[in-house]
Amino acid sequence: MKSLNRWVYAVIGVIVLLLAGLVYAWSVISKSIAATFPDWSAAQLSLTFTIVMAMFCVGCLIAGIFAKKVSPKLYVMLSGVLFLAGFLIAAATN
């Protein structure tokens, strides 16, 4: 049973790292966003990525500060909820 638990944690870790890497998909989707919103300047498009990266770094800093006090399971669950909320908010904006 312990080997199953190790594999489950390994799979969850890979999924978490893949989702964390979505931040870097910006270079792929920025052209589509620019085509959808042609009135946005290059600076405005760049600002969105800057905000995302700043929040990513601030989140990592806060998580590092509380790393010994908070369970990794709680971090993964909270991160998933915040990640989903961010996508839902972004999808709702027009």
Contact map, one row per residue, 1 for C-alpha under 8 A:
1111100000000000000000000000000000000000000000000000000000000000000000000000000000000000000000
1111110000000000000000000000000000000000000000000000000000000000000000000000000000000000000000
1111111000000000000000000000000000000000000000000000000000000000000000000000000000000000000000
1111111100000000000000000000000000000000000000000000000000000000000000000000000000000000000000
1111111110000000000000000000000000000000000000000000000000000000000000000000000000000000000000
0111111111000000000000000000000000000000000000000000000000000000000000000000000000000000000000
0011111111100000000000000000000000000000000000000000000000000000000000000000000000000000000000
0001111111110000000000000000000000000000000000000000000000000000000000000000000000000000000000
0000111111111000000000000000000000000000000000000000000000000000000000000000000000000000000000
0000011111111100000000000000000000000000000000000000000000000000000000000000000000000000000000
0000001111111110000000000000000000000000000000000000000000000000000000000000000000000000000000
0000000111111111000000000000000000000000000000000000000000000000000000000000000000000000000000
0000000011111111100000000000000000000000000000000000000000000000000000000000000000000000000000
0000000001111111110000000000000000000000000000000000000000000000000000000000000000000000000000
0000000000111111111000000000000000000000000000000000000000000000000000000000000000000000000000
0000000000011111111100000000000000000000000000000000000000000000000000000001000000000000000000
0000000000001111111110000000000000000000000000000000000000000000000000000000000000000000000000
0000000000000111111111000000000000000000000000000000000000000000000000000000000000000000000000
0000000000000011111111100000000000000000000000000000000000000000000000000000000000000000000000
0000000000000001111111100000000000000000000000000000000000000000000000000000000000000000000000
0000000000000000111111111000000000000000000000000000000000000000000000000000000000000000000000
0000000000000000011111111100000000000000000000000000000000000000000000000000000000000000000000
0000000000000000001111111100000000000000000000000001100000000000000000000000000000000000000000
0000000000000000000011111110000000000000000000000000000000000000000000000000000000000000000000
0000000000000000000011111111100000000000000000000000000000000000000000000000000000000000000000
0000000000000000000001111111110000000000000000001000000000000000000000000000000000000000000000
0000000000000000000000011111111000000000000000000000000000000000000000000000000000000000000000
0000000000000000000000001111111000000000000000000000000000000000000000000000000000000000000000
0000000000000000000000001111111110000000000000000000000000000000000000000000000000000000000000
0000000000000000000000000111111111000000000010000000000000000000000000000000000000000000000000
0000000000000000000000000011111111100000000000000000000000000000000000000000000000000000000000
0000000000000000000000000000111111110000000000000000000000000000000000000000000000000000000000
0000000000000000000000000000111111111000000000000000000000000000000000000000000000000000000000
0000000000000000000000000000011111111101000010000000000000000000000000000000000000000000000000
0000000000000000000000000000001111111100000000000000000000000000000000000000000000000000000000
0000000000000000000000000000000111111100000000000000000000000000000000000000000000000000000000
0000000000000000000000000000000011111111000000000000000000000000000000000000000000000000000000
0000000000000000000000000000000001111111100000000000000000000000000000000000000000000000000000
0000000000000000000000000000000000001111100000000000000000000000000000000000000000000000000000
0000000000000000000000000000000001001111110110000000000000000000000000000000000000000000000000
0000000000000000000000000000000000000111111110000000000000000000000000000000000000000000000000
0000000000000000000000000000000000000001111111000000000000000000000000000000000000000000000000
0000000000000000000000000000000000000000111111100000000000000000000000000000000000000000000000
0000000000000000000000000000000000000001111111110000000000000000000000000000000000000000000000
0000000000000000000000000000010001000001111111111000000000000000000000000000000000000000000000
0000000000000000000000000000000000000000011111111100000000000000000000000000000000000000000000
0000000000000000000000000000000000000000001111111110000000000000000000000000000000000000000000
0000000000000000000000000000000000000000000111111111000000000000000000000000000000000000000000
0000000000000000000000000100000000000000000011111111100000000000000000000000000000000000000000
0000000000000000000000000000000000000000000001111111110000000000000000000000000000000000000000
0000000000000000000000000000000000000000000000111111111000000000000000000000000000000000000000
0000000000000000000000100000000000000000000000011111111100000000000000000000000000000000000000
0000000000000000000000100000000000000000000000001111111110000000000000000000000000000000000000
0000000000000000000000000000000000000000000000000111111111000000000000000000000000000000000000
0000000000000000000000000000000000000000000000000011111111100000000000000000000000000000000000
0000000000000000000000000000000000000000000000000001111111110000000000000000000000000000000000
0000000000000000000000000000000000000000000000000000111111111000000000000000000000000000000000
0000000000000000000000000000000000000000000000000000011111111100000000000000000000000000000000
0000000000000000000000000000000000000000000000000000001111111110000000000000000000000000000000
0000000000000000000000000000000000000000000000000000000111111111000000000000000000000000000000
0000000000000000000000000000000000000000000000000000000011111111100000000000000000000000000000
0000000000000000000000000000000000000000000000000000000001111111110000000000000000000000000000
0000000000000000000000000000000000000000000000000000000000111111111000000010000000000000000000
0000000000000000000000000000000000000000000000000000000000011111111000000000000000000000000000
0000000000000000000000000000000000000000000000000000000000001111111100000000000000000000000000
0000000000000000000000000000000000000000000000000000000000000111111111000000000000000000000000
0000000000000000000000000000000000000000000000000000000000000011111111110000000000000000000000
0000000000000000000000000000000000000000000000000000000000000000111111100000000000000000000000
0000000000000000000000000000000000000000000000000000000000000000011111100000000000000000000000
0000000000000000000000000000000000000000000000000000000000000000011111110110000000000000000000
0000000000000000000000000000000000000000000000000000000000000000001111111110000000000000000000
0000000000000000000000000000000000000000000000000000000000000000001001111111000000000000000000
0000000000000000000000000000000000000000000000000000000000000000000000111111100000000000000000
0000000000000000000000000000000000000000000000000000000000000000000001111111110000000000000000
0000000000000000000000000000000000000000000000000000000000000010000001111111111000000000000000
0000000000000001000000000000000000000000000000000000000000000000000000011111111100000000000000
0000000000000000000000000000000000000000000000000000000000000000000000001111111110000000000000
0000000000000000000000000000000000000000000000000000000000000000000000000111111111000000000000
0000000000000000000000000000000000000000000000000000000000000000000000000011111111100000000000
0000000000000000000000000000000000000000000000000000000000000000000000000001111111110000000000
0000000000000000000000000000000000000000000000000000000000000000000000000000111111111000000000
0000000000000000000000000000000000000000000000000000000000000000000000000000011111111100000000
0000000000000000000000000000000000000000000000000000000000000000000000000000001111111110000000
0000000000000000000000000000000000000000000000000000000000000000000000000000000111111111000000
0000000000000000000000000000000000000000000000000000000000000000000000000000000011111111100000
0000000000000000000000000000000000000000000000000000000000000000000000000000000001111111110000
0000000000000000000000000000000000000000000000000000000000000000000000000000000000111111111000
0000000000000000000000000000000000000000000000000000000000000000000000000000000000011111111100
0000000000000000000000000000000000000000000000000000000000000000000000000000000000001111111110
0000000000000000000000000000000000000000000000000000000000000000000000000000000000000111111110
0000000000000000000000000000000000000000000000000000000000000000000000000000000000000011111111
0000000000000000000000000000000000000000000000000000000000000000000000000000000000000001111111
0000000000000000000000000000000000000000000000000000000000000000000000000000000000000000111111
0000000000000000000000000000000000000000000000000000000000000000000000000000000000000000001111
